[in-house]
Amino acid sequence: MNVDFIQTFTNKNIVVLGAGLTGMSCVKFLDKHGLTCVVIDSRETPVDASAFAKQFPSQQLKTGHWHTSILNRADIVITSPGIDLDAEGLRNEIPSSADLLGDVELFCRLNNKPIVAVTGSNGKSTVVSLLAHVADKLGKRAALVGNVGTPVLSHVEDDVDVFIFELSSFQLETLSSMQAKVACVLNLSDDHLDRHKTIENYRQIKQKVYLMSDIAVVNRHEPELYQSLGLNEKSTISFGIDKPSAGDFGVINVDTTPMLAFGDKPLIALSALTLAGMHNVLNYGAVLALGHALDWPLDAMVEHFSSFNGLAHRCQVIASNDGRVWINDSKATNVGATLAALEGIGLTKGSAKLALIAGGEGKGADFTPLQSVFEHTVAHLITLGKDGEQLAQLSKNAVQVKSIEEAVLTARELTNAGDIILLSPACASIDMFANYMARGDAFAAAVSSLGEGQ
């Protein structure tokens, strides 16, 4: 850890914006290193004030509004990624001379260990989790941090071989000092446009990871994510589901068997992959490319794919006794994630009918890309939540309901044994649930409460 950098914060007016999980991890880090700060939060009681004072007697907590008079005097502002500075009217309250950063940026200024940085609209949790799983099996000491797991500052002094970051666009907004060994933007689809306003602005935020890395791993099927950046071809590795060039990853046919490959070297049959769907073939390819950039042996990586069973709430089959296949994909909080799930399942469902449960807080997204796949793949569309009506207008086979429990009962009535019911909302959950995990748990509970079907 770069201890000298910490000294640059001495005798500075430090303000921590937000007293949530990230904000409190920043306070804990500052306090540990003898630095004082003021924590401000617009909520009345984001934390227990007496417990805060007992744990951090040298720090100040100001709540109830944003206390802009304190912010106006700040030398350093550490903001939580969930706070939209523009929407909250805070950006113009921060002095132009102040150092504005997030916890990931602070970590990067302190860190001297290799970093893998993964971002994108969809699949990033799967990719970083699989990469961390493979690292563990290979005997590598890897810490999974960022937008997954515990706050990153709690790991800054860990004795590891590599930090594997999942990075959200919110975290990337305040990131400028990362020096990653390898970075990847997996894909891009409409998401968080309520905050980022335009898809172009969202794309530019995601692309920042390539400008802060030694090696770029790129998705050949989305060239707009990297071609304009002038990346060094010698420091670029690509992945895709087409035939790869030498030094890249993709899919080739060996006799009649499609296989993941490195150039013309076959690595593993697609049928042997534990995560189904072509979107997951891309995820596996990205993991191989990232591991290759770290000089991990490809054959050994592939060997450990079979022991990774995926993530909760991500195309997870729910046990039932009615003969139907119930799939929890609650983590699909945007259009691209739901498209990927529908297309992946559509390739394997055979003669089974597919019912989709979707809806929630759309975050300003354009739902129209779903219309074609609704028409060709989805036999029944069941919608709910704030933007459920918008989704229902895209299908002649749509039914609107008011709760996840009603959605499950309706799906049961519309389907038969052997059919597939998929919860893949294409929306955030915040209009009805605390988070996507709570939504997925409610779906699973509703399915479990069903009796035997016809």
Secondary structure, DSSP 8 states (H G I E B T S, - for coil): --HHHHHTTTT--EEEE--SHHHHHHHHHHHHTT---EEE-SSS-SS-HHHHHHH-TTSEEE-SS--HHHHTT-SEEEE-TT--TTTTT-GGGS-TTSEEE-HHHHHHHH--S-EEEEE-SSSHHHHHHHHHHHHHHTT--EEEEESSSS-GGGGTT---SEEEEE--HHHHHT-----EEEEEE----S-SHHHH-SHHHHHHHHHTTGGGEEEEEEETT-GGGTGGGT--GGGEEEE-SS---TTSEEEEEETTEEEEEETTEEEEEGGG-SS-SHHHHHHHHHHHHHHHHTT--HHHHHHTGGG----TTSSEEE--SSS-EEEE-TT--SHHHHHHHHHHHHTT-TT--EEEEE-SB-TT---TTHHHHHHHH-SEEEE-STTHHHHHTT-TTEEE-SSHHHHHHHHHHH--TT-EEEE--SSBSTTTSSSHHHHHHHHHHHHHT-----
